[in-house]
Amino acid sequence: MADPFGLPFDEAIAYWRQKVPIPTRRWDDLWQGAHTRGFMVAGAMRDDLLADFQVAIGKAIESGSTIEEFRRDFDRIVERYGWTYNGGRGWRTRVIYQTNLDTAYQAGRYAQMTDPDVLSYRPYWRYRHGGSLNPRHQHQAWDGLVLAADDPWWETHYPPNGWGCSCYVEAITKRELQRLGKSGPDQAPDDGTYQYLDKRTGQTIEVPRGIDPGWAYNVGEAAYGRRLTDDAMAAWRAQGAAAWEQLTPGDWQSAGLPATIPVDAPKAKLGPAAGSIDELRQQIETAIGGAERLVTLPDGDRLLVNAAGLAEHLPLGRAPFVPFLPELLDEPAEIWLAFERHKGTGKVELRKRLVKLVQLDRTRPLLMVAQARKGVFEAWTMIPARDPGYAQRQRVGRLLWKRK
């Protein structure tokens, strides 16, 4: 994929490369912002099948291969795996090809337009209708609409706004705004909503008129996040886990699990306190057997644990619990996978969560929860498990593995 000047579109390529293949049965198994982190082809349930499709689409995004080239790859992949798909070949290949290219392009454009230097010079965004063969009335009505780049309307109306939508946004200066005959930005339109039944959850969702179900989100915001002031970001960080909204449906009840996590007898003993981050790092290195450890989890996935990075994250007061880290990695009780959205920035992340409960003594059960993102151990929480509700709130999303 290239930008308007014929150069490689680095931001779109970066967006594409961070996607993780997710097997799905239906197009709405991944909902809205989850698509920014997961790559799916509805009905493709095999990892190797998905991987081949991801490579084929990647060629188009990174080197500009055409839809005809993709269709040839599509035919080879379908024949190789004997995959049966819904819809005609022409329609299905166009949907897969165009949807992935359009979302990658628009996410990349968002990254460019929200660069601080660009925003200071071009603080307004203008909605442009893409000239589709079967235009939507609302999309045509929005053509030429100018709003501030941080107007909340863009959170749900940033294109693409539906299947086959070719609308786009252009960033303009104050002088360009005046040349359009406007003294300031327009008023964001209120076109109302309609109801859509989400068959995954049974919930009825309000969708803005003019936008297809599952498209009422900002693909760039979900991928890169809104820019916040340092003070605002610090306030959100202080909220910790409360700053994140769960996007993946599912919990311990829907997974058919008991309300309580099995309690294990610990193999390790409490370790010494740490007086500095350097001491904490050394203790973590002792626990994992070096500066880094590549762990193969029970679900078959691999996870990189970096002692220096973990020491920066972990409060010094948690140092005595470091010896229990290897048994959390090697023998968790459950492994979960979930998409989460940051309430402050709108950014979506795909995280894996390991859960384990150990009985330190008669009165102290210890809950350990590890989080991983992009194959890297990201965070580790250890708290007394006096509140069963807290433990249950960690068991959400899709259950990947449980110990028998």
JOVENKA-V948811 format. One line per field, one symbol per residue. ss: DSSP state (A for helix, B for strand, O for the rest). psi: psi as a letter, one per 20 degrees, with the letter a starting at -180 (. if undefined). A space follows every 50 residues. Layout:
# JOVENKA-V948811
ss->???
psi->???
This chain:
# JOVENKA-V948811
ss->OBOOOOOBOAAAAAAAAOOBBOOOOOOOOOOAAAAAOBBOOOOOOOAAAA AAAAAAAAAAAAAOOOAAAAAAAAAAAAAAAOOOOOOOAAAAAAAAAAAA AAAAAAAAAAAAAOOAAAAAAOOBBBBBOOOOOOOOAAAAAAOOOBBBOO OOOAAAAOOOOOOOOOOBBBBBOAAAAAAOOOOOOOOOOOOOBBBBBBOO OOBBBBBBOOOOOOOOOOAAAAAAOOOOOAAAAAAAAAOAAAABBBOOOO BOOOOOOOOOOOBBBOOOOOOOOOOOAAAAAAAAAAAAOOOBBBBBOOOO OBBBBBAAAAAAAOOAAAAAAAAAAAAAAAOOOBBBBBBBBBOOOOOBBB BBBBBBBBBBBOOBBBBBBBBBBOOBBBBBBBBBOOOAAAAAAOOBOBBB BBOO
psi->pqrijjqpnhhhgggghjqppopqhqhjhppdihhhhqpqopioipghgg ghhhgghhhghhikqrhhghhgggggggggikpprqrqgggghgggghgh gghgghghhggghjphgghhhmiqpppppilqhmqqghhhhipippqqhj pihihijprqkrpjpjrrpppqrhghghhjkpirqrppqnjarrppooih ijqppppppipqpijmrohgghghqqpqrggghhhhhhichiippphpqq ahghikqrhqpppqpqhrqparrpirhgggghhggggikahqpoporhji qqppppggghhhhpqhijgiihiighhgghlrhqpqpqpqpphgiiqpqo qqpppqpqogahinpppppqpqpkjpogqppoqplhohhgghiimqbpoh qqp.
